[in-house]
């Protein structure tokens, strides 16, 4: 029988950092907007802040017959 070997990562373990309570207790997806709705322990909707959305496109373009190529990029943020 082989002697037990301590896993190599065990020496790197540390206690979890102190946590803080979050202002919500549940989240569900609104079927109409497909967005998360956060509620507190009393069932009231909690505003979790705003964030933007973005989208982008990139097209590859061939610029010469010697193999050089480029690309065009476009992005939208709101």
N, C-alpha and C positions, 0 to 999 in steps of 0.2 A: 504494500500500500504506500502510495506517495504521500509525502508530508504536504499539508495545506500551504499554499502559497498565497500571500496577500496580493490582491489585484493591484496592478501598477497605478491605477487612478485613485486608490483609496487615500493616499497621502495628500491628494489635492482637494479633498472634500472639506467643506466649511458649512457652518450653519446658514440657513436661509436668511437674507436680510430682513429687517423689520418691515412689516407690511402696514399699509394704511387702508382703512375701509373705503370702498368705492361708493359713490353716491347713488348707485343703482343696485337692485337686487335681482332683476330679471331682464331679459332681452328677448324680443320676438320679432319676426319679420312681418311687416305690414304687407298683406297680399296685393294691395293696389299700387304702392310705391316701391315695393321690394327693398325698403330701407329698414334698418333696425330701430325698434322702439324700445327705449330704456325706461323702466319703471322702478320707483323706490319701494320700500317695504310697505307703504300705505297704498300702493297701486297707482300713484300719480306719475304722469310722464315726466321724466327728467331730461333736460336739454344737455346733451353731451358735447356741445360745441359744433362749430361748422368746419368743414374741410372742402377743398376744391376738388374738382375732377379734371382730368386732362385726357387728351387723345392725340395721337400723332400718326403720321404716315411717312414712309421713306421709299423712294423709288431709286432703283439703280439705273445709271445712265452710262452708255458706252461713249467715250469721247474721242477715241482714235483707233486706228487699225493696229497700233503697236501694243495693244493689251492694256493701255491705261484706261481706267474707268473712274467714275465719280458717282455721287449720289446727291439727291435733293431730300431735304428734311423739312417737315412742316409740323407744327404742334399748336394745339388750342388748349387754353386753360381758363377755367371760370371759377 
